[in-house]
């Protein structure tokens, strides 16, 4: 896996604010990065494209309030009502949890996060790999394949272009 400089930004933001939103286009590596961070600490993950996780969050306050550590909520744009619950949870004294919320860079999502979670959230944008992440020796490969992980990391140029 390529070390993403975004990882350091997320860790720093989690120290400052109870909620960090990681926004970017599909297939930019948000979920992969969040999983790598979650593996290294006490965490609970929810994928809102997974019907089981959606069911677990049908009563979000009851599901989230007792949890501690890092909570990763992927595809949060699918359940905007969670913003209000996250606001309440983030305002608890000595907040026992941190939230990493992932979503597409949808203007409605950004507005919902900004309005509901003002002062409680750090925003981090992620795109494809850039030259500082892959190294200058990979300039030609990055230029040809682009920075989205699946395309950049494909076994061959033909697979990448397909």
N, CA and C atoms as an extended XYZ file, in Angstrom:
486
Properties=species:S:1:pos:R:3:atomname:S:1:resname:S:1:resid:I:1 pbc="F F F"
N         0.839       -1.177        0.000 N   UNK     1
C         0.000        0.000        0.000 CA  UNK     1
C         0.887        1.243        0.000 C   UNK     1
N         0.495        2.228       -0.755 N   UNK     2
C         1.221        3.489       -0.808 CA  UNK     2
C         0.849        4.303        0.429 C   UNK     2
N         1.851        4.830        1.105 N   UNK     3
C         1.612        5.646        2.298 CA  UNK     3
C         0.988        6.969        1.875 C   UNK     3
N        -0.226        7.208        2.347 N   UNK     4
C        -0.931        8.443        2.004 CA  UNK     4
C        -0.612        9.509        3.035 C   UNK     4
N        -0.219       10.676        2.579 N   UNK     5
C         0.049       11.765        3.524 CA  UNK     5
C        -1.241       12.179        4.221 C   UNK     5
N        -2.384       11.854        3.620 N   UNK     6
C        -3.679       12.150        4.214 CA  UNK     6
C        -3.827       11.442        5.552 C   UNK     6
N        -3.190       10.297        5.716 N   UNK     7
C        -3.254        9.543        6.971 CA  UNK     7
C        -2.777       10.393        8.145 C   UNK     7
N        -1.687       11.102        7.968 N   UNK     8
C        -1.154       11.953        9.032 CA  UNK     8
C        -2.115       13.099        9.322 C   UNK     8
N        -2.701       13.676        8.282 N   UNK     9
C        -3.673       14.755        8.474 CA  UNK     9
C        -4.874       14.275        9.288 C   UNK     9
N        -5.329       13.050        9.021 N   UNK    10
C        -6.468       12.489        9.759 CA  UNK    10
C        -6.102       12.295       11.223 C   UNK    10
N        -4.944       11.713       11.488 N   UNK    11
C        -4.528       11.474       12.875 CA  UNK    11
C        -4.403       12.779       13.651 C   UNK    11
N        -3.850       13.805       13.023 N   UNK    12
C        -3.740       15.109       13.682 CA  UNK    12
C        -5.127       15.703       13.942 C   UNK    12
N        -6.014       15.583       12.974 N   UNK    13
C        -7.366       16.131       13.121 CA  UNK    13
C        -8.144       15.408       14.213 C   UNK    13
N        -7.962       14.095       14.336 N   UNK    14
C        -8.664       13.337       15.383 CA  UNK    14
C        -8.226       13.763       16.784 C   UNK    14
N        -7.037       14.305       16.903 N   UNK    15
C        -6.584       14.825       18.195 CA  UNK    15
C        -7.254       16.164       18.523 C   UNK    15
N        -7.591       16.925       17.485 N   UNK    16
C        -8.162       18.268       17.663 CA  UNK    16
C        -9.672       18.280       17.806 C   UNK    16
N       -10.341       17.450       17.019 N   UNK    17
C       -11.802       17.494       16.971 CA  UNK    17
C       -12.374       16.087       17.098 C   UNK    17
N       -13.582       15.964       17.643 N   UNK    18
C       -14.169       14.634       17.817 CA  UNK    18
C       -14.620       13.978       16.510 C   UNK    18
N       -14.785       14.787       15.471 N   UNK    19
C       -15.275       14.253       14.192 CA  UNK    19
C       -14.357       14.728       13.074 C   UNK    19
N       -14.004       13.802       12.204 N   UNK    20
C       -13.221       14.132       11.016 CA  UNK    20
C       -13.995       13.618        9.812 C   UNK    20
N       -14.228       14.498        8.848 N   UNK    21
C       -14.881       14.061        7.618 CA  UNK    21
C       -13.820       13.928        6.534 C   UNK    21
N       -13.795       12.772        5.910 N   UNK    22
C       -12.880       12.480        4.814 CA  UNK    22
C       -13.734       12.400        3.558 C   UNK    22
N       -13.574       13.398        2.702 N   UNK    23
C       -14.419       13.504        1.521 CA  UNK    23
C       -13.585       13.396        0.258 C   UNK    23
N       -14.141       12.752       -0.742 N   UNK    24
C       -13.450       12.635       -2.015 CA  UNK    24
C       -14.252       11.800       -2.985 C   UNK    24
N       -13.786       11.721       -4.220 N   UNK    25
C       -14.518       10.946       -5.229 CA  UNK    25
C       -14.477        9.447       -4.925 C   UNK    25
N       -15.413        8.744       -5.517 N   UNK    26
C       -15.422        7.295       -5.384 CA  UNK    26
C       -14.108        6.730       -5.897 C   UNK    26
N       -13.670        5.665       -5.254 N   UNK    27
C       -12.455        4.941       -5.635 CA  UNK    27
C       -11.177        5.749       -5.429 C   UNK    27
N       -11.222        6.759       -4.540 N   UNK    28
C       -10.008        7.541       -4.271 CA  UNK    28
C        -9.207        6.983       -3.105 C   UNK    28
N        -9.727        5.948       -2.443 N   UNK    29
C        -8.973        5.300       -1.371 CA  UNK    29
C        -9.443        5.649        0.033 C   UNK    29
N       -10.606        6.276        0.164 N   UNK    30
C       -11.120        6.672        1.488 CA  UNK    30
C       -11.312        5.461        2.399 C   UNK    30
N       -11.999        4.460        1.916 N   UNK    31
C       -12.304        3.283        2.731 CA  UNK    31
C       -11.037        2.509        3.071 C   UNK    31
N       -10.152        2.348        2.120 N   UNK    32
C        -8.897        1.630        2.368 CA  UNK    32
C        -8.086        2.339        3.448 C   UNK    32
N        -8.014        3.647        3.358 N   UNK    33
C        -7.275        4.427        4.347 CA  UNK    33
C        -7.927        4.319        5.724 C   UNK    33
N        -9.246        4.430        5.777 N   UNK    34
C        -9.963        4.324        7.057 CA  UNK    34
C        -9.771        2.940        7.679 C   UNK    34
N        -9.821        1.896        6.878 N   UNK    35
C        -9.608        0.536        7.405 CA  UNK    35
C        -8.214        0.375        7.986 C   UNK    35
N        -7.227        0.940        7.320 N   UNK    36
C        -5.852        0.855        7.816 CA  UNK    36
C        -5.719        1.576        9.156 C   UNK    36
N        -6.348        2.721        9.290 N   UNK    37
C        -6.323        3.458       10.559 CA  UNK    37
C        -7.066        2.689       11.650 C   UNK    37
N        -8.201        2.115       11.299 N   UNK    38
C        -9.031        1.398       12.279 CA  UNK    38
C        -8.338        0.148       12.803 C   UNK    38
N        -7.555       -0.507       11.970 N   UNK    39
C        -6.852       -1.732       12.393 CA  UNK    39
C        -5.855       -1.455       13.515 C   UNK    39
N        -5.387       -0.235       13.615 N   UNK    40
C        -4.339        0.083       14.583 CA  UNK    40
C        -4.877        0.625       15.900 C   UNK    40
N        -6.186        0.623       16.088 N   UNK    41
C        -6.753        1.134       17.342 CA  UNK    41
C        -8.098        0.476       17.599 C   UNK    41
N        -8.609        0.684       18.802 N   UNK    42
C        -9.925        0.183       19.158 CA  UNK    42
C       -10.925        0.888       18.255 C   UNK    42
N       -11.691        0.134       17.476 N   UNK    43
C       -12.581        0.788       16.519 CA  UNK    43
C       -13.820       -0.054       16.226 C   UNK    43
N       -14.812        0.631       15.705 N   UNK    44
C       -16.037        0.018       15.210 CA  UNK    44
C       -16.325        0.665       13.866 C   UNK    44
N       -16.698       -0.132       12.884 N   UNK    45
C       -16.958        0.405       11.547 CA  UNK    45
C       -18.377        0.102       11.102 C   UNK    45
N       -18.915        1.059       10.359 N   UNK    46
C       -20.235        0.921        9.759 CA  UNK    46
C       -20.106        1.314        8.291 C   UNK    46
N       -20.621        0.473        7.402 N   UNK    47
C       -20.652        0.764        5.969 CA  UNK    47
C       -22.116        0.916        5.588 C   UNK    47
N       -22.526        2.111        5.254 N   UNK    48
C       -23.940        2.362        5.010 CA  UNK    48
C       -24.411        1.895        3.637 C   UNK    48
N       -23.571        1.146        2.940 N   UNK    49
C       -24.013        0.409        1.753 CA  UNK    49
C       -24.278       -1.047        2.119 C   UNK    49
N       -23.996       -1.411        3.355 N   UNK    50
C       -24.219       -2.764        3.845 CA  UNK    50
C       -25.541       -2.778        4.629 C   UNK    50
N       -26.547       -3.547        4.172 N   UNK    51
C       -27.849       -3.548        4.847 CA  UNK    51
C       -27.771       -3.920        6.334 C   UNK    51
N       -26.829       -4.769        6.701 N   UNK    52
C       -26.680       -5.142        8.108 CA  UNK    52
C       -26.274       -3.929        8.944 C   UNK    52
N       -25.335       -3.152        8.448 N   UNK    53
C       -24.900       -1.963        9.176 CA  UNK    53
C       -25.992       -0.895        9.216 C   UNK    53
N       -26.736       -0.773        8.146 N   UNK    54
C       -27.859        0.175        8.139 CA  UNK    54
C       -28.867       -0.228        9.214 C   UNK    54
N       -29.152       -1.523        9.315 N   UNK    55
C       -30.079       -2.007       10.345 CA  UNK    55
C       -29.527       -1.744       11.745 C   UNK    55
N       -28.223       -1.938       11.937 N   UNK    56
C       -27.600       -1.671       13.241 CA  UNK    56
C       -27.779       -0.213       13.653 C   UNK    56
N       -27.872        0.687       12.663 N   UNK    57
C       -28.006        2.109       12.954 CA  UNK    57
C       -29.437        2.614       12.818 C   UNK    57
N       -30.394        1.709       12.825 N   UNK    58
C       -31.795        2.142       12.720 CA  UNK    58
C       -32.199        3.009       13.914 C   UNK    58
N       -31.606        2.763       15.065 N   UNK    59
C       -31.754        3.626       16.239 CA  UNK    59
C       -30.342        4.134       16.557 C   UNK    59
N       -29.907        5.173       15.861 N   UNK    60
C       -28.493        5.546       15.906 CA  UNK    60
C       -27.967        5.934       17.290 C   UNK    60
N       -28.733        6.622       18.090 N   UNK    61
C       -28.239        7.017       19.404 CA  UNK    61
C       -27.998        5.787       20.275 C   UNK    61
N       -28.916        4.849       20.226 N   UNK    62
C       -28.768        3.621       21.019 CA  UNK    62
C       -27.572        2.806       20.531 C   UNK    62
N       -27.350        2.781       19.224 N   UNK    63
C       -26.242        2.001       18.661 CA  UNK    63
C       -24.887        2.647       18.930 C   UNK    63
N       -24.808        3.970       18.845 N   UNK    64
C       -23.513        4.645       18.909 CA  UNK    64
C       -23.098        5.110       20.305 C   UNK    64
N       -24.047        5.457       21.139 N   UNK    65
C       -23.710        6.063       22.432 CA  UNK    65
C       -22.783        5.212       23.305 C   UNK    65
N       -22.971        3.897       23.403 N   UNK    66
C       -22.090        3.130       24.291 CA  UNK    66
C       -20.702        2.836       23.711 C   UNK    66
N       -20.495        3.106       22.443 N   UNK    67
C       -19.229        2.748       21.794 CA  UNK    67
C       -18.108        3.693       22.184 C   UNK    67
N       -16.898        3.171       22.193 N   UNK    68
C       -15.704        3.927       22.545 CA  UNK    68
C       -14.672        3.745       21.441 C   UNK    68
N       -13.678        4.592       21.432 N   UNK    69
C       -12.612        4.465       20.449 CA  UNK    69
C       -12.959        5.169       19.152 C   UNK    69
N       -12.414        4.672       18.069 N   UNK    70
C       -12.651        5.249       16.754 CA  UNK    70
C       -13.856        4.585       16.102 C   UNK    70
N       -14.783        5.402       15.648 N   UNK    71
C       -15.924        4.888       14.894 CA  UNK    71
C       -15.818        5.395       13.462 C   UNK    71
N       -15.778        4.467       12.528 N   UNK    72
C       -15.705        4.808       11.115 CA  UNK    72
C       -17.098        4.595       10.528 C   UNK    72
N       -17.621        5.637        9.900 N   UNK    73
C       -18.929        5.535        9.243 CA  UNK    73
C       -18.715        5.873        7.772 C   UNK    73
N       -18.798        4.838        6.938 N   UNK    74
C       -18.540        4.967        5.504 CA  UNK    74
C       -19.850        5.214        4.762 C   UNK    74
N       -19.770        6.035        3.732 N   UNK    75
C       -20.929        6.391        2.898 CA  UNK    75
C       -21.993        7.133        3.716 C   UNK    75
N       -21.557        8.045        4.566 N   UNK    76
C       -22.474        8.740        5.471 CA  UNK    76
C       -23.545        9.540        4.729 C   UNK    76
N       -23.305        9.896        3.486 N   UNK    77
C       -24.311       10.647        2.724 CA  UNK    77
C       -25.604        9.855        2.565 C   UNK    77
N       -25.560        8.549        2.784 N   UNK    78
C       -26.759        7.719        2.684 CA  UNK    78
C       -27.671        7.853        3.906 C   UNK    78
N       -27.170        8.447        4.994 N   UNK    79
C       -27.966        8.563        6.215 CA  UNK    79
C       -27.704        9.932        6.874 C   UNK    79
N       -28.171       11.010        6.246 N   UNK    80
C       -27.879       12.345        6.768 CA  UNK    80
C       -28.449       12.618        8.162 C   UNK    80
N       -29.423       11.831        8.602 N   UNK    81
C       -29.967       12.039        9.955 CA  UNK    81
C       -28.915       11.763       11.032 C   UNK    81
N       -27.836       11.080       10.666 N   UNK    82
C       -26.773       10.797       11.628 CA  UNK    82
C       -26.038       12.061       12.079 C   UNK    82
N       -26.054       13.112       11.278 N   UNK    83
C       -25.342       14.326       11.656 CA  UNK    83
C       -25.835       14.883       12.993 C   UNK    83
N       -27.129       14.857       13.194 N   UNK    84
C       -27.691       15.379       14.454 CA  UNK    84
C       -27.252       14.515       15.638 C   UNK    84
N       -27.234       13.215       15.455 N   UNK    85
C       -26.809       12.301       16.517 CA  UNK    85
C       -25.322       12.495       16.807 C   UNK    85
N       -24.517       12.640       15.771 N   UNK    86
C       -23.084       12.848       15.962 CA  UNK    86
C       -22.818       14.151       16.718 C   UNK    86
N       -23.616       15.173       16.470 N   UNK    87
C       -23.464       16.432       17.192 CA  UNK    87
C       -23.652       16.218       18.684 C   UNK    87
N       -24.695       15.482       19.050 N   UNK    88
C       -24.963       15.198       20.460 CA  UNK    88
C       -23.825       14.377       21.065 C   UNK    88
N       -23.380       13.359       20.360 N   UNK    89
C       -22.312       12.502       20.875 CA  UNK    89
C       -20.982       13.250       20.985 C   UNK    89
N       -20.719       14.120       20.044 N   UNK    90
C       -19.466       14.888       20.075 CA  UNK    90
C       -19.445       15.883       21.228 C   UNK    90
N       -20.605       16.306       21.691 N   UNK    91
C       -20.685       17.295       22.762 CA  UNK    91
C       -20.651       16.687       24.165 C   UNK    91
N       -20.555       15.371       24.262 N   UNK    92
C       -20.474       14.755       25.589 CA  UNK    92
C       -19.194       15.199       26.291 C   UNK    92
N       -19.265       15.385       27.619 N   UNK    93
C       -18.032       15.714       28.342 CA  UNK    93
C       -17.011       14.588       28.192 C   UNK    93
N       -15.763       14.973       28.012 N   UNK    94
C       -14.683       13.984       27.842 CA  UNK    94
C       -15.082       12.909       26.827 C   UNK    94
N       -15.479       13.339       25.680 N   UNK    95
C       -15.963       12.461       24.621 CA  UNK    95
C       -15.123       11.187       24.530 C   UNK    95
N       -15.734       10.019       24.784 N   UNK    96
C       -14.986        8.755       24.779 CA  UNK    96
C       -14.782        8.169       23.383 C   UNK    96
N       -15.236        8.880       22.360 N   UNK    97
C       -15.147        8.344       21.000 CA  UNK    97
C       -14.699        9.431       20.038 C   UNK    97
N       -14.145        8.983       18.943 N   UNK    98
C       -13.817        9.836       17.811 CA  UNK    98
C       -14.529        9.236       16.615 C   UNK    98
N       -14.955       10.091       15.703 N   UNK    99
C       -15.711        9.651       14.540 CA  UNK    99
C       -14.976       10.038       13.268 C   UNK    99
N       -14.765        9.071       12.404 N   UNK   100
C       -14.219        9.314       11.076 CA  UNK   100
C       -15.337        9.001       10.102 C   UNK   100
N       -15.875       10.052        9.484 N   UNK   101
C       -16.993        9.865        8.567 CA  UNK   101
C       -16.493       10.041        7.136 C   UNK   101
N       -16.898        9.114        6.291 N   UNK   102
C       -16.439        9.093        4.905 CA  UNK   102
C       -17.606        9.322        3.974 C   UNK   102
N       -17.350       10.066        2.919 N   UNK   103
C       -18.410       10.264        1.949 CA  UNK   103
C       -17.894       10.889        0.673 C   UNK   103
N       -18.774       10.927       -0.294 N   UNK   104
C       -18.424       11.556       -1.559 CA  UNK   104
C       -18.458       13.069       -1.366 C   UNK   104
N       -17.853       13.771       -2.272 N   UNK   105
C       -17.798       15.231       -2.173 CA  UNK   105
C       -19.088       15.841       -2.705 C   UNK   105
N       -20.189       15.336       -2.259 N   UNK   106
C       -21.512       15.798       -2.656 CA  UNK   106
C       -21.821       17.118       -1.946 C   UNK   106
N       -22.240       18.158       -2.679 N   UNK   107
C       -22.528       19.449       -2.040 CA  UNK   107
C       -23.562       19.355       -0.915 C   UNK   107
N       -24.540       18.461       -1.042 N   UNK   108
C       -25.552       18.304        0.018 CA  UNK   108
C       -24.916       17.735        1.286 C   UNK   108
N       -24.008       16.791        1.111 N   UNK   109
C       -23.311       16.211        2.263 CA  UNK   109
C       -22.468       17.273        2.953 C   UNK   109
N       -21.728       18.013        2.183 N   UNK   110
C       -20.855       19.037        2.757 CA  UNK   110
C       -21.676       20.081        3.512 C   UNK   110
N       -22.778       20.491        2.939 N   UNK   111
C       -23.647       21.466        3.613 CA  UNK   111
C       -24.209       20.873        4.899 C   UNK   111
N       -24.654       19.611        4.868 N   UNK   112
C       -25.202       18.961        6.064 CA  UNK   112
C       -24.178       18.844        7.170 C   UNK   112
N       -22.947       18.471        6.814 N   UNK   113
C       -21.886       18.362        7.811 CA  UNK   113
C       -21.576       19.735        8.383 C   UNK   113
N       -21.442       20.716        7.520 N   UNK   114
C       -21.071       22.052        7.968 CA  UNK   114
C       -22.123       22.666        8.876 C   UNK   114
N       -23.389       22.490        8.536 N   UNK   115
C       -24.457       23.083        9.340 CA  UNK   115
C       -24.641       22.363       10.666 C   UNK   115
N       -24.659       21.050       10.651 N   UNK   116
C       -24.948       20.277       11.860 CA  UNK   116
C       -23.765       20.158       12.801 C   UNK   116
N       -22.574       20.126       12.245 N   UNK   117
C       -21.401       19.786       13.055 CA  UNK   117
C       -20.391       20.933       13.171 C   UNK   117
N       -20.837       22.140       12.919 N   UNK   118
C       -19.931       23.293       12.973 CA  UNK   118
C       -19.189       23.331       14.301 C   UNK   118
N       -17.891       23.531       14.232 N   UNK   119
C       -17.058       23.610       15.418 CA  UNK   119
C       -16.663       22.272       16.011 C   UNK   119
N       -17.184       21.196       15.467 N   UNK   120
C       -16.907       19.851       16.005 CA  UNK   120
C       -16.186       18.966       15.000 C   UNK   120
N       -16.016       19.457       13.783 N   UNK   121
C       -15.534       18.606       12.704 CA  UNK   121
C       -14.351       19.252       11.990 C   UNK   121
N       -13.403       18.413       11.613 N   UNK   122
C       -12.311       18.812       10.720 CA  UNK   122
C       -12.586       18.162        9.372 C   UNK   122
N       -12.435       18.926        8.314 N   UNK   123
C       -12.669       18.405        6.966 CA  UNK   123
C       -11.339       18.112        6.282 C   UNK   123
N       -11.260       16.938        5.682 N   UNK   124
C       -10.075       16.567        4.917 CA  UNK   124
C       -10.555       16.040        3.574 C   UNK   124
N        -9.977       16.582        2.513 N   UNK   125
C       -10.298       16.126        1.162 CA  UNK   125
C        -9.218       15.174        0.690 C   UNK   125
N        -9.644       14.150       -0.032 N   UNK   126
C        -8.705       13.192       -0.604 CA  UNK   126
C        -9.007       13.067       -2.090 C   UNK   126
N        -7.954       12.990       -2.839 N   UNK   127
C        -8.079       12.755       -4.276 CA  UNK   127
C        -7.257       11.534       -4.616 C   UNK   127
N        -6.815       11.472       -5.824 N   UNK   128
C        -5.941       10.375       -6.220 CA  UNK   128
C        -4.538       10.598       -5.688 C   UNK   128
N        -3.676        9.637       -5.941 N   UNK   129
C        -2.278        9.775       -5.550 CA  UNK   129
C        -1.682       10.989       -6.249 C   UNK   129
N        -0.717       11.612       -5.589 N   UNK   130
C         0.021       12.671       -6.254 CA  UNK   130
C         1.508       12.321       -6.228 C   UNK   130
N         2.289       13.144       -6.856 N   UNK   131
C         3.709       12.854       -7.024 CA  UNK   131
C         4.439       12.715       -5.699 C   UNK   131
N         4.022       13.464       -4.686 N   UNK   132
C         4.695       13.361       -3.389 CA  UNK   132
C         4.451       12.001       -2.733 C   UNK   132
N         3.379       11.331       -3.116 N   UNK   133
C         3.057       10.026       -2.541 CA  UNK   133
C         3.694        8.872       -3.315 C   UNK   133
N         3.780        8.998       -4.622 N   UNK   134
C         4.317        7.898       -5.429 CA  UNK   134
C         5.788        8.087       -5.778 C   UNK   134
N         6.292        9.300       -5.611 N   UNK   135
C         7.698        9.582       -5.884 CA  UNK   135
C         7.933       10.058       -7.305 C   UNK   135
N         8.922       10.932       -7.468 N   UNK   136
C         9.184       11.519       -8.792 CA  UNK   136
C         9.563       10.492       -9.850 C   UNK   136
N        10.121        9.356       -9.423 N   UNK   137
C        10.489        8.319      -10.396 CA  UNK   137
C         9.254        7.690      -11.049 C   UNK   137
N         8.084        7.922      -10.467 N   UNK   138
C         6.834        7.357      -11.002 CA  UNK   138
C         6.015        8.380      -11.780 C   UNK   138
N         6.647        9.486      -12.149 N   UNK   139
C         5.929       10.555      -12.856 CA  UNK   139
C         5.212       10.045      -14.106 C   UNK   139
N         5.913        9.309      -14.958 N   UNK   140
C         5.320        8.847      -16.222 CA  UNK   140
C         4.136        7.910      -15.965 C   UNK   140
N         4.285        7.016      -15.005 N   UNK   141
C         3.194        6.094      -14.669 CA  UNK   141
C         1.982        6.867      -14.137 C   UNK   141
N         2.218        7.833      -13.267 N   UNK   142
C         1.133        8.642      -12.712 CA  UNK   142
C         0.446        9.442      -13.806 C   UNK   142
N         1.213       10.009      -14.708 N   UNK   143
C         0.656       10.801      -15.800 CA  UNK   143
C        -0.201        9.936      -16.716 C   UNK   143
N         0.285        8.738      -17.036 N   UNK   144
C        -0.437        7.847      -17.951 CA  UNK   144
C        -1.692        7.257      -17.304 C   UNK   144
N        -1.579        6.781      -16.062 N   UNK   145
C        -2.669        6.046      -15.421 CA  UNK   145
C        -3.604        6.917      -14.593 C   UNK   145
N        -3.147        8.069      -14.180 N   UNK   146
C        -3.925        8.897      -13.275 CA  UNK   146
C        -3.720        8.434      -11.848 C   UNK   146
N        -4.272        9.183      -10.911 N   UNK   147
C        -3.980        8.931       -9.514 CA  UNK   147
C        -4.962        8.073       -8.749 C   UNK   147
N        -6.091        7.692       -9.341 N   UNK   148
C        -7.028        6.861       -8.591 CA  UNK   148
C        -6.388        5.491       -8.356 C   UNK   148
N        -6.444        5.001       -7.116 N   UNK   149
C        -5.675        3.811       -6.739 CA  UNK   149
C        -5.831        2.596       -7.644 C   UNK   149
N        -7.048        2.220       -8.001 N   UNK   150
C        -7.199        1.006       -8.825 CA  UNK   150
C        -6.504        1.136      -10.169 C   UNK   150
N        -6.624        2.296      -10.772 N   UNK   151
C        -5.991        2.507      -12.063 CA  UNK   151
C        -4.478        2.589      -11.919 C   UNK   151
N        -4.010        3.343      -10.954 N   UNK   152
C        -2.572        3.503      -10.757 CA  UNK   152
C        -1.905        2.176      -10.383 C   UNK   152
N        -2.543        1.393       -9.535 N   UNK   153
C        -1.942        0.152       -9.026 CA  UNK   153
C        -2.216       -1.074       -9.893 C   UNK   153
N        -2.898       -0.902      -11.017 N   UNK   154
C        -3.215       -2.034      -11.902 CA  UNK   154
C        -1.932       -2.748      -12.332 C   UNK   154
N        -2.061       -4.029      -12.662 N   UNK   155
C        -0.897       -4.850      -13.027 CA  UNK   155
C        -0.214       -4.390      -14.321 C   UNK   155
N        -0.986       -3.754      -15.198 N   UNK   156
C        -0.403       -3.328      -16.483 CA  UNK   156
C        -1.087       -2.052      -16.945 C   UNK   156
N        -0.447       -1.396      -17.920 N   UNK   157
C        -1.056       -0.200      -18.508 CA  UNK   157
C        -2.379       -0.544      -19.179 C   UNK   157
N        -2.431       -1.697      -19.839 N   UNK   158
C        -3.663       -2.094      -20.528 CA  UNK   158
C        -4.800       -2.265      -19.526 C   UNK   158
N        -4.521       -2.905      -18.396 N   UNK   159
C        -5.540       -3.091      -17.367 CA  UNK   159
C        -5.959       -1.736      -16.796 C   UNK   159
N        -4.994       -0.869      -16.570 N   UNK   160
C        -5.289        0.457      -16.058 CA  UNK   160
C        -6.192        1.217      -17.027 C   UNK   160
N        -5.867        1.196      -18.279 N   UNK   161
C        -6.651        1.933      -19.270 CA  UNK   161
C        -8.045        1.339      -19.445 C   UNK   161
N        -8.183        0.038      -19.236 N   UNK   162
C        -9.488       -0.606      -19.364 CA  UNK   162
C       -10.387       -0.118      -18.226 C   UNK   162
